[in-house]
Amino acid sequence: MNVLIVYWHPEPLSFNNAMFRTSVETLKAAGHSVKTSDLHDMNFFPVSGRHNFTSTNNTSFFKQQMEEIYATDNNGFVPEIEMEIQKLEWCDLVIFQFPLWWFGMPAMLKGWVERVFSMGRAYGGGRFYEDGIFRGKKAMLSITTGGLEELYVKGGWNGDIDGILRPIHRGILEFTGFSVLAPQIVFGPARTSDLMRHIELEKYAIRLKDVFKEKAIDVGSY
Ligand SMILES: Cc1cc2nc3c(=O)[nH]c(=O)nc-3n(C[C@H](O)[C@H](O)[C@H](O)COP(=O)(O)OP(=O)(O)OC[C@H]3O[C@@H](n4cnc5c(N)ncnc54)[C@H](O)[C@@H]3O)c2cc1C
C-alpha cells in the first residue's frame, strides 16, 4: 500500500523525529511504499496567497477557493503545491506526525493543509464527508504532548484529547473523505524516562505493522 507521512518538527534529534523515522522504517520493512513531506527540511512556505498559483483568474480581488477551482481546471498550481496534492492523491494512508502546539497543529503544518487541501482537488462540488474526494483512504494523527495523560481527560485541566483533536479529525480529514484511524499519542515524552520513550517507539512500530487492518474510529460521537 502507499503511505504518505507529513511531518513537522524543527529539531532533528527530537522525539517527534524518532517517531517519524520509526514510521518510515517500519512501513517500508512491511513492504509498503512510503513518501514523506518533512516540512522543516523542505522549508515549506506555509502562507497562502496568489503565489499558490502559476497565474490567477481574478487579478483585482483574490479569493483563494475560486482560484483553487480555476487552478484545478487549468493545471495552475505551482509545482511545490501540485507535488504535495499528488502525494495525497497517491496515498492509501496519510500519517501526520507533529507536536501538539496550542491544542492544534504547528503553523507550518497547518499552512501545508491550508495550501494543499484545495477546493477542486481535495473537496468541493458536493464532495464532502462520506462522498469526499479522498473516500477509501485512511488518515492518522501521530502526536506528542507536553502535558501528561491525566490532564487530557474529561474533567481534567485540558479536557479530553478526542475533543481537542476533533477539529482536525472532522474538519479536515473526514470533511475531505478520509477514514480516521485512532490517533497515536505519546503524552509528555520529555517528562519520562529513556526506557519509556523506547517502549513508546516500539509500541508504535508494532501498531504500524498491521495498520491497514484497523477500522476507522467514530469521530462524530465524541
Ligand atoms: C509553541 C508551543 C505550543 C505548545 N502547546 C502545547 C499544547 O497545547 N499542549 C501540550 O500538551 N503541549 C504543548 N507544547 C509542548 C509540546 O507539545 C511538547 O514539547 C512536544 O510535544 C514534545 O515532543 P518533542 O518531540 O518536542 O520532544 P523532545 O523534547 O524533542 O524529546 C523528548 C525527549 O526524547 C528524547 N529522544 C529523542 N529521540 C529519542 C529516541 N530515539 N529514543 C528515546 N528518546 C529520544 C529527547 O532527547 C528528549 O530528551 C507546546 C510547545 C510549544 C513550543
The ligand as an SDF file (V2000), in Angstrom:
LIG
                    3D

 53 58  0  0  0  0  0  0  0  0999 V2000
    4.5150   26.9170   20.8800 C   0  0  0  0  0  0  0  0  0  0  0  0
    4.2670   25.6920   21.7060 C   0  0  0  0  0  0  0  0  0  0  0  0
    2.9680   25.3330   21.9970 C   0  0  0  0  0  0  0  0  0  0  0  0
    2.7130   24.1800   22.7360 C   0  0  0  0  0  0  0  0  0  0  0  0
    1.4180   23.8350   23.0010 N   0  0  0  0  0  0  0  0  0  0  0  0
    1.1680   22.7290   23.7300 C   0  0  0  0  0  0  0  0  0  0  0  0
   -0.1790   22.3290   23.9970 C   0  0  0  0  0  0  0  0  0  0  0  0
   -1.1410   22.9470   23.5740 O   0  0  0  0  0  0  0  0  0  0  0  0
   -0.3750   21.2140   24.7440 N   0  0  0  0  0  0  0  0  0  0  0  0
    0.6650   20.4600   25.2310 C   0  0  0  0  0  0  0  0  0  0  0  0
    0.4310   19.4520   25.9090 O   0  0  0  0  0  0  0  0  0  0  0  0
    1.9490   20.8030   24.9650 N   0  0  0  0  0  0  0  0  0  0  0  0
    2.2090   21.9010   24.2110 C   0  0  0  0  0  0  0  0  0  0  0  0
    3.5070   22.2130   23.9070 N   0  0  0  0  0  0  0  0  0  0  0  0
    4.5720   21.2660   24.2910 C   0  0  0  0  0  0  0  0  0  0  0  0
    4.9140   20.2970   23.1380 C   0  0  0  0  0  0  0  0  0  0  0  0
    3.7600   19.6380   22.6810 O   0  0  0  0  0  0  0  0  0  0  0  0
    5.9380   19.2530   23.5800 C   0  0  0  0  0  0  0  0  0  0  0  0
    7.1250   19.9480   23.9430 O   0  0  0  0  0  0  0  0  0  0  0  0
    6.2550   18.2500   22.4900 C   0  0  0  0  0  0  0  0  0  0  0  0
    5.0910   17.5380   22.1190 O   0  0  0  0  0  0  0  0  0  0  0  0
    7.2770   17.2180   22.9630 C   0  0  0  0  0  0  0  0  0  0  0  0
    7.7120   16.4390   21.8600 O   0  0  0  0  0  0  0  0  0  0  0  0
    9.1720   16.6880   21.2320 P   0  0  0  0  0  0  0  0  0  0  0  0
    9.3400   15.7760   20.0730 O   0  0  0  0  0  0  0  0  0  0  0  0
    9.4040   18.1260   21.0050 O   0  0  0  0  0  0  0  0  0  0  0  0
   10.0360   16.1900   22.4680 O   0  0  0  0  0  0  0  0  0  0  0  0
   11.6230   16.3760   22.6940 P   0  0  0  0  0  0  0  0  0  0  0  0
   11.8070   17.3760   23.7880 O   0  0  0  0  0  0  0  0  0  0  0  0
   12.3220   16.5760   21.4100 O   0  0  0  0  0  0  0  0  0  0  0  0
   12.0180   14.9130   23.1770 O   0  0  0  0  0  0  0  0  0  0  0  0
   11.7480   14.4410   24.4770 C   0  0  0  0  0  0  0  0  0  0  0  0
   12.9490   13.5700   24.8730 C   0  0  0  0  0  0  0  0  0  0  0  0
   13.0300   12.4370   23.9640 O   0  0  0  0  0  0  0  0  0  0  0  0
   14.4020   12.2180   23.6720 C   0  0  0  0  0  0  0  0  0  0  0  0
   14.5320   11.4180   22.4550 N   0  0  0  0  0  0  0  0  0  0  0  0
   14.7180   11.8250   21.1700 C   0  0  0  0  0  0  0  0  0  0  0  0
   14.8630   10.7700   20.3510 N   0  0  0  0  0  0  0  0  0  0  0  0
   14.7500    9.6610   21.1270 C   0  0  0  0  0  0  0  0  0  0  0  0
   14.7980    8.2720   20.8600 C   0  0  0  0  0  0  0  0  0  0  0  0
   15.0120    7.7860   19.6260 N   0  0  0  0  0  0  0  0  0  0  0  0
   14.6110    7.4210   21.8790 N   0  0  0  0  0  0  0  0  0  0  0  0
   14.3920    7.8660   23.1450 C   0  0  0  0  0  0  0  0  0  0  0  0
   14.3620    9.1690   23.4620 N   0  0  0  0  0  0  0  0  0  0  0  0
   14.5300   10.0670   22.4540 C   0  0  0  0  0  0  0  0  0  0  0  0
   14.9670   13.6250   23.5740 C   0  0  0  0  0  0  0  0  0  0  0  0
   16.3650   13.6110   23.6820 O   0  0  0  0  0  0  0  0  0  0  0  0
   14.2970   14.2970   24.7500 C   0  0  0  0  0  0  0  0  0  0  0  0
   15.0130   14.0610   25.9390 O   0  0  0  0  0  0  0  0  0  0  0  0
    3.7900   23.3760   23.1870 C   0  0  0  0  0  0  0  0  0  0  0  0
    5.0900   23.7410   22.8750 C   0  0  0  0  0  0  0  0  0  0  0  0
    5.3380   24.8940   22.1530 C   0  0  0  0  0  0  0  0  0  0  0  0
    6.7610   25.2770   21.8290 C   0  0  0  0  0  0  0  0  0  0  0  0
  1  2  1  0
  2  3  1  0
  2 52  2  0
  3  4  2  0
  4  5  1  0
  4 50  1  0
  5  6  2  0
  6  7  1  0
  6 13  1  0
  7  8  2  0
  7  9  1  0
  9 10  1  0
 10 11  2  0
 10 12  1  0
 12 13  2  0
 13 14  1  0
 14 15  1  0
 14 50  1  0
 15 16  1  0
 16 17  1  0
 16 18  1  0
 18 19  1  0
 18 20  1  0
 20 21  1  0
 20 22  1  0
 22 23  1  0
 23 24  1  0
 24 25  2  0
 24 26  1  0
 24 27  1  0
 27 28  1  0
 28 29  2  0
 28 30  1  0
 28 31  1  0
 31 32  1  0
 32 33  1  0
 33 34  1  0
 33 48  1  0
 34 35  1  0
 35 36  1  0
 35 46  1  0
 36 37  1  0
 36 45  1  0
 37 38  2  0
 38 39  1  0
 39 40  1  0
 39 45  2  0
 40 41  1  0
 40 42  2  0
 42 43  1  0
 43 44  2  0
 44 45  1  0
 46 47  1  0
 46 48  1  0
 48 49  1  0
 50 51  2  0
 51 52  1  0
 52 53  1  0
M  END
$$$$
